[in-house]
């Protein structure tokens, strides 16, 4: 495995759009997404075009690409960004063939590092569907700390659902 995690280029946003639009209804239910809430592809592209024009400090979202041997295998996004304070991260391995290969934990660890660096965060949250075991296991293994399980509508694509809230904090620098 030669995993690379980097900021997603605007020309790569179809990775995100295609992932959601090509997912089965069962997979969307597992990740808590209501298919009726998916934006049309062209509207989603237009939204990302707007996002990529914004300075990093004012962006609503930051997208990362996960590559294995230069092949996209997943992505992460951060939203609910309070620059310099906190954000919420999402994680997706895009094909069933790439799931359960051990990519997730390392991809999440590297994503966390990029989010802390790029967004100057103090805390990063993640709230996967409580019944989706894979991301919950991945977050624990990647160093996130469990906070609580609660029912909410986590985002504009989601239906009301139980989610597990996880957090990771930026390590404090020690004075030497």
Secondary structure, 3 states (H helix, E strand, C coil): CCEEEEECCHHHCHHHHHHHHHCCHHHHHHCCECHHHCCCHHHHHHHHHHHHHCCHHHCCCEEEEEEECCEEEEEEEEEEEECCCEEEEEEEECCHHHCCCCHHHHHHHHHHHHHHHHHCCCEEEEEEECCCHHHHHHHHHCCCEEEEEEEECCCCCECCEEEEEEEEECCCCCCC
